[in-house]
Amino acid sequence: MKFSRIAIIILHYKNLSDTRECLKSLQKLDYERFSVIVVNNDVLEHKNAIEAEFGDFVKIIQNKKNLGFAEGNNVGIRSALANNQVDAVLLLNNDTIVEPNFLKEMISTNADMVAPRMMQYHYRDKIDNLGIVLMSSGLPFNRTNENQKLFCASGGCALYSRKLIETVGVFDKKYFAYAEDLDLGWRARNQGFEAGYASKAIVYHKGSAIHGKLSDFVVYHTYRNLLWTQFKNLPLALLLWQSPWFFAGHIFIFFYYIFKGRARKIFKAYVNGIIGALNVFKTRSENLKKKTVSNKTILSWFQTGLFPKSLLR
């Protein structure tokens, strides 16, 4: 699927130096038909600093408060698609840089949802992710080799076509941050959209630049939102069919974080995840009414196993 005009959306929150480095790498792209929108979830001074350095290269939207990753990016998506010439939006974390041919490779991939080859910024021969793989346990993980099934793109860098967004919708703002990319990807897959992988579109990612790896914030939002995502997007028959796998996966996660001294945070995540799931029956019903694929097809998306084999090495 070929796209012509792309809007690149960068959500800025803290780490101004990261955003500046990201924008400088975008200035070196060898594809001209793109625009850049920076959505500022931070203070006005950061907006002024970006404007002073990059001028007309960027359009900056100043939010009145930190709207989180989900709604912050939604602001950028809505602004981008208000321009009828834009064929697709590309979400890009502010703690990334890209190779000059990155955008050409992304738009040459035949899919409405595209994941790049994301490498680690500090160890550039090591893979960060190649999109998201969804295990039989219902747990999502960074896809780290091309033999794993690609379920959807990671929100750290994802291209979505206008058609997909207008059909499926944007991120669920209730998530605030984490797993919103899985939810959007799942809704898209349920409605017949495929995920593609651009193996030559190289991005370098610093990772966990704002909240830190496995911070309380990350643990809470990840597993609360994951419960919501599974409940919202799986038909009842498949929830029951996969329940032994799901139960085993969640039990492992629950006791893993207890062992790590995070009992209160993981308990709160699961309690609020279950309560929240009970409050999204209407959303679940609306999502599943739009499903166009068979239950057998949905089952084929899962990678066999509780966890990727790479975690056990």
KACORJO-V81956 format. One record per residue. N is the residue number from 0. SS is DSSP state (H for helix, E for strand, - for the rest). OMEGA is omega in degrees with one decimal (* if undefined). Layout:
N,SS,OMEGA ; N,SS,OMEGA
This chain:
0,-,-177.6 ; 1,-,174.7 ; 2,-,-178.5 ; 3,-,-176.1 ; 4,-,-175.8 ; 5,E,171.9 ; 6,E,177.5 ; 7,E,-176.2 ; 8,E,178.1 ; 9,E,176.9 ; 10,E,-178.6 ; 11,E,171.8 ; 12,-,-176.8 ; 13,-,175.5 ; 14,-,-179.5 ; 15,H,-179.5 ; 16,H,177.3 ; 17,H,-179.6 ; 18,H,178.5 ; 19,H,179.8 ; 20,H,177.6 ; 21,H,-179.4 ; 22,H,178.0 ; 23,H,178.1 ; 24,H,178.0 ; 25,H,177.7 ; 26,-,-178.8 ; 27,-,-180.0 ; 28,-,-179.2 ; 29,-,175.1 ; 30,-,-169.3 ; 31,-,-171.6 ; 32,-,176.2 ; 33,E,173.4 ; 34,E,-178.2 ; 35,E,174.7 ; 36,E,172.9 ; 37,E,176.3 ; 38,E,-174.2 ; 39,E,174.3 ; 40,-,-173.6 ; 41,-,-172.8 ; 42,-,-178.2 ; 43,H,180.0 ; 44,H,178.3 ; 45,H,175.9 ; 46,H,-178.4 ; 47,H,-179.9 ; 48,H,179.4 ; 49,H,178.7 ; 50,H,-177.6 ; 51,H,-176.6 ; 52,H,-170.7 ; 53,H,172.4 ; 54,H,-175.5 ; 55,H,179.0 ; 56,H,-178.0 ; 57,E,166.3 ; 58,E,-177.3 ; 59,E,174.5 ; 60,E,-178.5 ; 61,E,174.5 ; 62,-,-178.4 ; 63,-,177.8 ; 64,-,177.2 ; 65,-,-177.4 ; 66,-,-177.5 ; 67,H,-178.4 ; 68,H,-174.3 ; 69,H,-176.9 ; 70,H,175.3 ; 71,H,177.1 ; 72,H,177.1 ; 73,H,177.3 ; 74,H,179.0 ; 75,H,179.6 ; 76,H,-179.9 ; 77,H,178.9 ; 78,H,-178.2 ; 79,H,-174.9 ; 80,H,171.3 ; 81,-,174.3 ; 82,-,-175.2 ; 83,-,179.4 ; 84,-,-178.2 ; 85,-,-178.4 ; 86,-,-175.2 ; 87,E,174.3 ; 88,E,178.0 ; 89,E,178.8 ; 90,E,-175.7 ; 91,E,176.6 ; 92,E,-179.0 ; 93,-,178.2 ; 94,-,178.1 ; 95,E,164.4 ; 96,E,-175.3 ; 97,E,173.9 ; 98,-,-176.4 ; 99,-,-177.8 ; 100,-,-174.4 ; 101,H,-173.4 ; 102,H,176.8 ; 103,H,-179.1 ; 104,H,-179.4 ; 105,H,-174.9 ; 106,H,178.4 ; 107,-,-178.2 ; 108,-,-172.2 ; 109,-,178.5 ; 110,-,178.0 ; 111,-,179.9 ; 112,E,-169.9 ; 113,E,174.1 ; 114,E,177.6 ; 115,E,170.2 ; 116,E,-176.1 ; 117,E,-178.7 ; 118,E,177.8 ; 119,E,-176.7 ; 120,-,-173.9 ; 121,-,177.2 ; 122,-,-163.1 ; 123,-,172.8 ; 124,-,-178.3 ; 125,-,-177.4 ; 126,E,169.3 ; 127,E,172.8 ; 128,E,174.9 ; 129,-,-172.8 ; 130,-,-176.3 ; 131,E,172.3 ; 132,E,-179.0 ; 133,E,-176.0 ; 134,E,177.9 ; 135,-,178.3 ; 136,-,-175.4 ; 137,-,-179.5 ; 138,-,177.5 ; 139,E,177.2 ; 140,E,171.0 ; 141,E,174.8 ; 142,-,-172.5 ; 143,-,169.6 ; 144,-,-171.1 ; 145,-,176.6 ; 146,-,176.7 ; 147,-,178.7 ; 148,-,175.2 ; 149,-,178.0 ; 150,-,179.8 ; 151,E,178.4 ; 152,-,173.8 ; 153,-,-178.5 ; 154,-,176.8 ; 155,-,172.0 ; 156,E,-176.8 ; 157,E,173.8 ; 158,E,177.2 ; 159,E,178.0 ; 160,E,174.3 ; 161,H,-179.1 ; 162,H,-179.2 ; 163,H,-177.7 ; 164,H,-178.7 ; 165,H,179.2 ; 166,H,-170.2 ; 167,H,-175.8 ; 168,-,-176.3 ; 169,-,178.5 ; 170,-,174.8 ; 171,-,-173.5 ; 172,H,178.2 ; 173,H,-178.2 ; 174,H,-174.5 ; 175,-,177.4 ; 176,-,176.1 ; 177,-,179.2 ; 178,-,176.1 ; 179,H,176.8 ; 180,H,176.2 ; 181,H,179.8 ; 182,H,178.6 ; 183,H,178.7 ; 184,H,-179.3 ; 185,H,176.6 ; 186,H,-179.9 ; 187,H,179.0 ; 188,H,178.5 ; 189,H,-179.3 ; 190,-,169.8 ; 191,-,177.8 ; 192,-,-179.8 ; 193,-,175.0 ; 194,E,178.7 ; 195,E,-177.8 ; 196,E,179.2 ; 197,E,-171.4 ; 198,E,-178.1 ; 199,E,176.4 ; 200,E,-170.4 ; 201,E,175.8 ; 202,E,175.4 ; 203,E,-170.4 ; 204,E,178.0 ; 205,-,172.7 ; 206,-,176.0 ; 207,-,-175.0 ; 208,-,-176.2 ; 209,-,-171.8 ; 210,-,-178.5 ; 211,-,-178.8 ; 212,-,174.8 ; 213,-,172.8 ; 214,-,176.8 ; 215,H,178.4 ; 216,H,-178.4 ; 217,H,-178.2 ; 218,H,-177.6 ; 219,H,-174.9 ; 220,H,-179.4 ; 221,H,-171.8 ; 222,H,170.4 ; 223,H,-176.1 ; 224,H,178.9 ; 225,H,176.5 ; 226,H,178.1 ; 227,H,-176.3 ; 228,H,179.2 ; 229,H,-177.8 ; 230,H,-176.0 ; 231,H,-165.7 ; 232,H,179.4 ; 233,-,173.5 ; 234,-,-176.0 ; 235,H,-178.5 ; 236,H,-179.3 ; 237,H,173.3 ; 238,H,179.0 ; 239,H,-178.8 ; 240,H,-177.8 ; 241,H,-172.2 ; 242,H,176.7 ; 243,H,177.8 ; 244,H,-178.1 ; 245,H,-179.0 ; 246,H,179.8 ; 247,H,-179.8 ; 248,H,-177.8 ; 249,H,176.5 ; 250,H,178.4 ; 251,H,-179.6 ; 252,H,-177.5 ; 253,H,-177.4 ; 254,H,175.6 ; 255,H,-178.2 ; 256,H,171.4 ; 257,H,178.5 ; 258,H,-180.0 ; 259,-,179.0 ; 260,-,-177.0 ; 261,-,-173.1 ; 262,H,-176.7 ; 263,H,-176.0 ; 264,H,-178.2 ; 265,H,176.5 ; 266,H,178.2 ; 267,H,179.6 ; 268,H,-177.9 ; 269,H,177.9 ; 270,H,-179.4 ; 271,H,175.0 ; 272,H,179.7 ; 273,H,178.5 ; 274,H,179.7 ; 275,H,179.5 ; 276,H,179.4 ; 277,H,-178.8 ; 278,-,-177.7 ; 279,-,178.4 ; 280,H,-179.8 ; 281,H,178.5 ; 282,H,178.1 ; 283,H,-179.5 ; 284,H,179.6 ; 285,H,179.7 ; 286,H,-172.8 ; 287,H,174.0 ; 288,H,-177.9 ; 289,-,-177.5 ; 290,-,-179.6 ; 291,-,-177.9 ; 292,-,-178.5 ; 293,-,175.1 ; 294,H,177.7 ; 295,H,177.6 ; 296,H,179.6 ; 297,H,179.2 ; 298,H,-178.0 ; 299,H,-178.9 ; 300,-,-176.2 ; 301,-,172.2 ; 302,E,-176.0 ; 303,-,176.5 ; 304,-,175.2 ; 305,-,-176.2 ; 306,-,174.1 ; 307,-,-179.2 ; 308,H,-177.8 ; 309,H,179.7 ; 310,H,-175.8 ; 311,H,-178.4 ; 312,-,*
